[in-house]
Amino acid sequence: MNLGRRPGMWCLASVFMSLLRDILTSPSCWQHAILFNRFNYPFELEKDLHLKGYHTLFQESLPYYPKSMKCYLSRIPSRMPSERHQIGNLKKYYLLNAASLIPVLALELRDGEKVLDLCAAPGGKSVAMLQCAYPGYLHCNEYDSLRLRWLRQTLESFIPQPLVNVIKVSELDGREVGDAQPEKFDKVLVDAPCSNDRSWLFSSDSQKAACRISQRRNLPVLQIELIRSAVKALRPGGLLVYSTCTLSKAENQDVINEILNSHSNMTPVDIKEMARTCSQDFTFAPTGQECGLLVIPERGKAWGPMYVAKLKKSWTI
Ligand SMILES: C[S@@+](CC[C@H](N)C(=O)[O-])C[C@H]1O[C@@H](n2cnc3c(N)ncnc32)[C@H](O)[C@@H]1O
């Protein structure tokens, strides 16, 4: 968000930043979208949501939008109760920040593809991917063992057994996956660890804040290493989507620019069309990149922050 050096623009920027901060630090403003589980479709809930004024996300036609994915949202902040995990029972819906669906849709998943979710826990985007298509193989990886358990539980709660058989869950450092499985995947999602602005701003006490500031400095290095590994894991012609839930330019545009400058086999894919078709439900800030979108929270559309960048691996190096 380079708003130039004019005083009027600075003033506008500071009003804007304070509005943004208000939303990020007030959970009462946060909205929760309801992603239906196509494997246990909630018909009754759907009627109820219509009566309550909810609408479906991406009503405008996106260049790619699978009909099997249904996500409902309301302009008024509200929160459905989460369903309890019960062994043997599939859940009917997943509550999420609607902007989380943008990286999943940017992957343009098709049936039969080999897909890697490099940083997968707690599994929201893996569940969303499976609402879009039936992959031939889905590899969900997570480095943190506690979060890995959460990921397994999410998959067990939403995905029927026959489909679970095409999913592999691993507990690897994502930086090693590319060397272990070179050029294996058609699509790779790197939903990277980042300085998550919602939880960082909301829960920081001074000790935590100091620790987070020092972690923050190291994040771009980790993010670049994760993408490098993802590039190796991707087959030529495959698509890579990188996402974070931070506004930090150092973790967003700068990371992607570094990858583009150091990988002649990666080319940016223009995703501005996505922003045009879903501007009713999301507010976007300029990123200075054709391949990068940044959703910023606004009252009534308190989704994000979410940065999404899309790259393609070329056939020849
Ligand atoms: C933003 S979260 C992923 C959210 C997830 N994609 C979802 O939609 O539910 C980032 C995840 O990356 C994991 N992570 C951190 N370092 C990692 C590494 N080196 N390799 C793989 N995963 C890592 C974190 O533990 C965290 O669960």
The ligand as an SDF file (V2000), in Angstrom:
LIG
                    3D

 27 29  0  0  0  0  0  0  0  0999 V2000
   -1.5200  -20.4850    8.0990 C   0  0  0  0  0  0  0  0  0  0  0  0
   -1.3230  -22.0130    8.8590 S   0  0  0  0  0  0  0  0  0  0  0  0
   -2.0860  -23.1060    7.7180 C   0  0  0  0  0  0  0  0  0  0  0  0
   -3.5970  -23.0740    7.7490 C   0  0  0  0  0  0  0  0  0  0  0  0
   -4.2120  -24.1750    6.9120 C   0  0  0  0  0  0  0  0  0  0  0  0
   -3.7400  -24.1380    5.5520 N   0  0  0  0  0  0  0  0  0  0  0  0
   -5.7160  -24.0930    6.9150 C   0  0  0  0  0  0  0  0  0  0  0  0
   -6.3060  -23.5380    5.9960 O   0  0  0  0  0  0  0  0  0  0  0  0
   -6.3310  -24.6090    7.8630 O   0  0  0  0  0  0  0  0  0  0  0  0
    0.3550  -22.3710    8.6050 C   0  0  0  0  0  0  0  0  0  0  0  0
    0.7870  -23.7370    9.1100 C   0  0  0  0  0  0  0  0  0  0  0  0
    2.1350  -23.9690    8.7150 O   0  0  0  0  0  0  0  0  0  0  0  0
    2.7300  -24.7860    9.7070 C   0  0  0  0  0  0  0  0  0  0  0  0
    4.1960  -24.7270    9.5270 N   0  0  0  0  0  0  0  0  0  0  0  0
    5.0930  -23.9080   10.1250 C   0  0  0  0  0  0  0  0  0  0  0  0
    6.3350  -24.1860    9.7000 N   0  0  0  0  0  0  0  0  0  0  0  0
    6.2310  -25.1960    8.7970 C   0  0  0  0  0  0  0  0  0  0  0  0
    7.1630  -25.9330    8.0150 C   0  0  0  0  0  0  0  0  0  0  0  0
    8.4740  -25.6760    8.0600 N   0  0  0  0  0  0  0  0  0  0  0  0
    6.6920  -26.8990    7.2050 N   0  0  0  0  0  0  0  0  0  0  0  0
    5.3650  -27.1660    7.1390 C   0  0  0  0  0  0  0  0  0  0  0  0
    4.4320  -26.5030    7.8630 N   0  0  0  0  0  0  0  0  0  0  0  0
    4.8590  -25.5290    8.6890 C   0  0  0  0  0  0  0  0  0  0  0  0
    2.2180  -24.1800   11.0020 C   0  0  0  0  0  0  0  0  0  0  0  0
    2.3500  -25.1090   12.0640 O   0  0  0  0  0  0  0  0  0  0  0  0
    0.7580  -23.8890   10.6330 C   0  0  0  0  0  0  0  0  0  0  0  0
   -0.0720  -24.9590   10.9800 O   0  0  0  0  0  0  0  0  0  0  0  0
  1  2  1  0
  2  3  1  0
  2 10  1  0
  3  4  1  0
  4  5  1  0
  5  6  1  0
  5  7  1  0
  7  8  2  0
  7  9  1  0
 10 11  1  0
 11 12  1  0
 11 26  1  0
 12 13  1  0
 13 14  1  0
 13 24  1  0
 14 15  1  0
 14 23  1  0
 15 16  2  0
 16 17  1  0
 17 18  1  0
 17 23  2  0
 18 19  1  0
 18 20  2  0
 20 21  1  0
 21 22  2  0
 22 23  1  0
 24 25  1  0
 24 26  1  0
 26 27  1  0
M  CHG  2   2   1   9  -1
M  END
$$$$
